[in-house]
Amino acid sequence: MKIPGIVIVLLTAGALSAVAQESPGEQIKYGAKKTGEAIKDTAKAVGRTTKSTAKTVGRKTKEAWRETKAKAREVTEERQ
């Protein structure tokens, strides 16, 4: 029973020392890097969505303009 207990204590001490080796500055640096990558990925996704939306709005605006122009011609011709 003493040997497994000693093994567990040694493994726990080894794990804690590995975690403690990273200084707070390194942990902050790593966290900032991960946050920056997440923001970059999100910005790219937003850019793609915005571009797609702008294309759709442009296409729909052209369609509406054409339909309005055609209807205006019809009304003008009917009045003459």
Secondary structure by P-SEA (a helix, b strand, c coil): caaaaaaaaaaaaaaaaaaacccaaaaaaaaaaaaaaaaaaaaaaaaaaaaaaaaaaaaaaaaaaaaaaaaaaaaaaaac
